[in-house]
Amino acid sequence: MKIASTSQHMASGLLAAAVWGSKRILQAGEAAKARTTPNTQPTQLSQSTLKRFEQTADAAGWVQRGADKIVSAIGAAAAFVASKIVAKASHNNTSGQPSNKGQVMVAAAEGFTEVYMAIEEAAEVLYHSCRDSATGVVGHKYGADGCMSS
C-alpha cells in the first residue's frame, strides 16, 4: 500500500537526518575542543558537590523510569483502543473479509507506529550525541571531575 511505503520513507528520512545531525554535533564538539585550552590544573570538586551530583543523577533516574512507565501505559491503552476500532472496521461487511476501510485503517496505524518509533530513535541518537559532545568539551577544559558536572 501507498501508506506503508510513505511511512517507511518518512522513518528512513528521520533516521538519516538524525545521523547527519549527530555527526554535525560531534564535529562541533571537536571544533570546540580545538578552540579551548585545558586548565593548567584540573578542577577539583568537593565531596559534598560530588554527593549532590550523585543525588541529582539518582533523582533524574527515578523521574525517567516514572516517565517511561507513564508513556508505556499510555501507549498500551492507545494500542488497545486502536486495535478494537480497527478490528470493528476491518470486519464491517457480510463476507468476513477485511474491508477497504479496515485495510486503510490498519495500514495507517502501522505507518503511524513506524514513524513514531523512528522519531523516538532519532531523538535518542541526537540526545546521546549532545550528551557525549558536551561531556567531551567540559572534560577537555576542566578535567575528569569537571566532566562529572555535565
SERO-4910 file (N, C-alpha, C, O; in steps of 0.05 Angstrom, whole numbers):
BEGIN
 pado doro    nc1    nc2    nc3   cac1   cac2   cac3    cc1    cc2    cc3    oc1    oc2    oc3
  Met    A     17    -24      0      0      0      0     17     25      0     40     24      9
  Lys    A      6     46    -10     20     72    -11     26     82     17     47     95     21
  Ile    A      8     78     36     12     88     63     37     75     76     53     89     88
  Ala    A     40     49     72     63     35     84     89     45     72    109     49     87
  Ser    A     91     48     46    116     57     34    122     86     41    145     93     45
  Thr    A    102    102     43    106    130     51    116    132     80    135    147     86
  Ser    A    105    116     98    114    116    126    142    105    128    158    115    144
  Gln    A    149     86    112    177     75    112    196     97    102    218     99    113
  His    A    189    112     81    206    133     72    209    155     93    231    166     97
  Met    A    187    162    107    189    182    128    207    173    150    224    188    160
  Ala    A    204    148    158    220    137    180    250    137    172    267    144    188
  Ser    A    255    128    148    283    128    138    295    156    137    318    160    145
  Gly    A    279    175    128    288    203    127    293    214    154    313    229    158
  Leu    A    276    208    174    281    217    201    307    206    212    322    221    225
  Leu    A    311    180    208    335    168    219    360    179    205    381    183    218
  Ala    A    358    183    179    381    194    164    387    223    174    410    230    177
  Ala    A    366    238    178    370    266    189    383    265    216    400    282    223
  Ala    A    375    246    233    386    244    260    415    236    259    432    247    274
  Val    A    423    218    241    451    210    238    467    234    228    489    239    238
  Trp    A    457    248    208    470    272    198    474    293    221    496    304    224
  Gly    A    452    298    235    453    317    257    473    309    279    487    325    290
  Ser    A    473    283    284    491    272    305    521    277    297    537    285    313
  Lys    A    527    271    271    554    276    262    562    305    264    584    312    272
  Arg    A    543    323    258    549    352    259    553    361    288    570    378    294
  Ile    A    537    350    306    540    357    335    568    348    345    581    363    359
  Leu    A    576    323    337    602    314    346    625    330    333    645    335    346
  Gln    A    621    338    308    641    355    296    643    382    310    665    393    314
  Ala    A    620    393    318    620    419    332    634    416    359    649    434    368
  Gly    A    630    393    372    644    388    397    674    386    394    689    397    410
  Glu    A    683    372    373    712    371    367    723    398    361    745    405    369
  Ala    A    708    414    346    717    442    340    719    458    365    738    474    369
  Ala    A    700    455    384    701    469    409    725    461    426    737    477    439
  Lys    A    731    435    425    755    425    440    780    438    428    799    445    443
  Ala    A    781    440    402    805    451    389    809    481    396    831    490    398
  Arg    A    787    495    400    788    523    406    793    528    436    800    550    444
  Thr    A    789    508    453    790    511    482    816    500    492    825    478    485
  Thr    A    829    515    509    854    505    521    847    494    549    832    507    564
  Pro    A    858    472    556    852    460    582    863    477    604    883    491    600
  Asn    A    851    476    627    862    490    651    889    477    658    893    454    653
  Thr    A    906    494    669    932    483    676    930    462    698    946    443    699
  Gln    A    911    466    716    906    446    737    877    437    735    859    453    733
  Pro    A    873    411    734    846    401    733    829    410    756    839    414    778
  Thr    A    804    415    751    785    424    772    781    402    793    777    379    786
  Gln    A    782    410    817    777    391    840    750    398    852    745    421    860
  Leu    A    732    378    853    706    383    865    706    371    893    718    351    899
  Ser    A    692    385    911    690    376    939    672    351    940    657    345    922
  Gln    A    675    336    962    659    312    966    630    318    968    613    303    958
  Ser    A    623    341    979    594    348    981    582    354    953    559    347    948
  Thr    A    598    366    936    589    371    909    586    345    894    566    342    879
  Leu    A    605    327    897    603    301    883    578    286    893    565    272    878
  Lys    A    573    288    920    549    274    931    524    286    919    505    272    913
  Arg    A    523    313    916    499    326    903    496    317    875    473    313    865
  Phe    A    518    313    860    516    303    833    504    275    832    487    269    815
  Glu    A    512    258    851    501    231    853    472    232    859    456    217    847
  Gln    A    464    249    878    436    251    886    419    261    862    397    252    858
  Thr    A    430    280    847    415    291    824    412    269    803    391    267    790
  Ala    A    433    254    798    432    232    779    412    211    787    397    201    770
  Asp    A    411    205    813    391    186    823    362    196    819    345    182    809
  Ala    A    358    222    825    331    233    822    324    234    792    300    229    785
  Ala    A    343    240    775    337    240    746    330    212    736    312    209    719
  Gly    A    343    192    747    337    164    740    308    157    749    294    143    734
  Trp    A    301    165    773    273    160    783    253    173    765    233    160    757
  Val    A    258    198    758    239    212    740    237    199    713    215    196    702
  Gln    A    260    191    702    260    178    676    245    151    677    229    146    659
  Arg    A    249    135    698    235    110    699    205    114    703    189    100    691
  Gly    A    197    134    718    169    141    721    156    150    695    134    142    688
  Ala    A    171    167    681    161    177    655    158    154    635    139    153    620
  Asp    A    178    136    635    177    113    617    152     96    622    139     87    604
  Lys    A    146     92    648    123     76    655     97     89    646     78     76    637
  Ile    A     96    115    650     71    130    642     68    129    612     46    124    602
  Val    A     90    134    597     88    133    568     81    105    558     65    102    540
  Ser    A     92     84    571     85     57    563     56     51    568     43     38    552
  Ala    A     45     60    591     17     56    597     -1     70    577    -21     59    568
  Ile    A      6     95    570    -10    110    551     -8     96    523    -29     93    510
  Gly    A     15     87    516     18     72    490      2     47    490    -10     40    470
  Ala    A      3     32    512    -13      7    513    -43     12    512    -57     -2    498
  Ala    A    -52     33    525    -80     40    524    -88     48    496   -109     40    486
  Ala    A    -72     64    483    -77     73    456    -78     50    437    -95     49    419
  Ala    A    -59     32    440    -58      8    422    -82     -9    426    -93    -20    407
  Phe    A    -91    -12    451   -115    -28    457   -140    -16    443   -155    -30    430
  Val    A   -143     10    447   -166     24    435   -165     22    405   -185     17    391
  Ala    A   -141     27    394   -138     27    364   -143     -1    353   -156     -4    332
  Ser    A   -135    -22    368   -140    -49    358   -169    -56    358   -179    -69    340
  Lys    A   -184    -46    377   -213    -50    378   -227    -36    355   -245    -47    342
  Ile    A   -218    -11    350   -230      4    328   -224     -9    301   -241    -12    284
  Val    A   -199    -16    297   -191    -28    272   -204    -55    268   -213    -61    246
  Ala    A   -206    -71    289   -220    -97    287   -249    -94    279   -259   -109    262
  Lys    A   -262    -74    290   -290    -70    283   -293    -60    254   -310    -69    240
  Ala    A   -276    -42    247   -277    -30    219   -269    -51    198   -280    -50    176
  Ser    A   -250    -68    205   -240    -86    184   -259   -109    178   -257   -121    157
  His    A   -277   -115    196   -296   -136    191   -324   -126    192   -342   -138    203
  Asn    A   -328   -103    179   -354    -90    180   -370    -96    155   -387    -80    146
  Asn    A   -366   -120    143   -382   -128    120   -391   -156    123   -383   -170    143
  Thr    A   -408   -166    106   -420   -192    109   -402   -215    101   -406   -237    110
  Ser    A   -381   -210     85   -364   -232     76   -344   -241     97   -332   -262     94
  Gly    A   -339   -225    117   -320   -232    138   -291   -224    130   -273   -226    146
  Gln    A   -287   -216    105   -261   -207     96   -257   -178    104   -276   -162    106
  Pro    A   -232   -170    108   -227   -142    115   -237   -123     92   -232   -128     69
  Ser    A   -250   -102    101   -260    -82     81   -237    -64     73   -216    -64     86
  Asn    A   -241    -48     52   -221    -29     44   -216     -9     66   -193     -1     71
  Lys    A   -237      0     79   -234     19    101   -217      7    123   -200     21    134
  Gly    A   -222    -18    129   -206    -31    150   -177    -34    142   -160    -31    159
  Gln    A   -172    -41    117   -144    -44    108   -130    -17    110   -106    -16    118
  Val    A   -144      4    103   -132     31    104   -126     38    133   -105     49    139
  Met    A   -144     32    151   -140     38    179   -117     23    191   -101     33    206
  Val    A   -115     -3    184    -92    -19    193    -66     -8    183    -46     -6    198
  Ala    A    -65     -1    157    -41     10    145    -33     36    158    -10     42    163
  Ala    A    -53     53    163    -48     79    176    -37     75    204    -18     89    212
  Ala    A    -49     56    219    -39     51    246    -10     40    246      6     49    262
  Glu    A     -5     22    228     23     11    225     42     33    217     64     35    227
  Gly    A     34     50    198     51     72    189     57     92    211     79    100    214
  Phe    A     36     99    226     40    117    249     59    105    269     77    120    278
  Thr    A     56     80    275     74     67    294    103     67    284    121     73    299
  Glu    A    107     62    258    134     61    247    147     89    248    170     92    256
  Val    A    131    110    241    142    137    242    147    145    271    168    158    276
  Tyr    A    129    139    289    133    146    317    158    133    329    174    146    343
  Met    A    162    108    322    187     94    332    212    107    320    232    109    334
  Ala    A    210    115    295    233    128    282    239    155    296    262    163    300
  Ile    A    218    170    303    222    195    317    235    191    344    254    205    351
  Glu    A    226    170    358    237    164    384    267    156    382    283    165    397
  Glu    A    273    140    362    300    131    358    318    155    349    341    157    358
  Ala    A    308    172    332    323    195    323    329    214    346    351    224    349
  Ala    A    309    218    364    313    235    387    334    223    405    350    238    417
  Glu    A    334    197    408    354    184    425    382    187    414    401    192    428
  Val    A    385    185    387    411    188    374    421    216    379    445    220    385
  Leu    A    404    236    375    412    264    379    418    270    408    437    285    414
  Tyr    A    403    259    426    408    263    455    435    253    462    451    266    476
  His    A    441    229    454    467    217    461    490    233    448    511    236    461
  Ser    A    487    243    424    508    259    412    512    285    427    535    292    432
  Cys    A    491    298    435    493    323    450    507    317    477    525    332    485
  Arg    A    498    296    491    510    289    517    539    283    514    556    294    530
  Asp    A    546    267    495    575    259    492    592    283    484    615    285    493
  Ser    A    581    299    466    597    322    457    601    342    480    623    352    484
  Ala    A    580    348    495    582    367    518    601    356    539    618    371    550
  Thr    A    599    331    545    616    318    565    645    319    556    663    324    572
  Gly    A    650    314    530    677    315    519    690    342    521    713    345    528
  Val    A    674    363    515    685    391    516    691    399    544    712    410    550
  Val    A    672    393    563    676    401    591    700    385    602    716    396    617
  Gly    A    701    359    596    724    343    606    750    353    595    770    353    609
  His    A    751    362    570    775    372    558    784    398    573    808    401    578
  Lys    A    765    415    579    772    440    592    778    437    622    797    449    631
  Tyr    A    761    422    636    763    423    665    773    397    678    776    396    702
  Gly    A    777    375    662    787    350    673    764    332    681    741    337    676
  Ala    A    771    309    693    752    288    699    731    297    719    707    291    715
  Asp    A    738    311    740    719    320    760    699    340    748    675    338    752
  Gly    A    710    358    732    693    378    719    674    365    699    651    374    695
  Cys    A    683    343    687    667    329    668    642    316    681    621    313    668
  Met    A    644    310    707    621    298    721    598    317    723    575    308    725
  Ser    A    603    343    722    581    362    725    564    363    700    541    373    700
  Ser    A    574    354    677    559    355    653    545    329    649    531    325    629
***
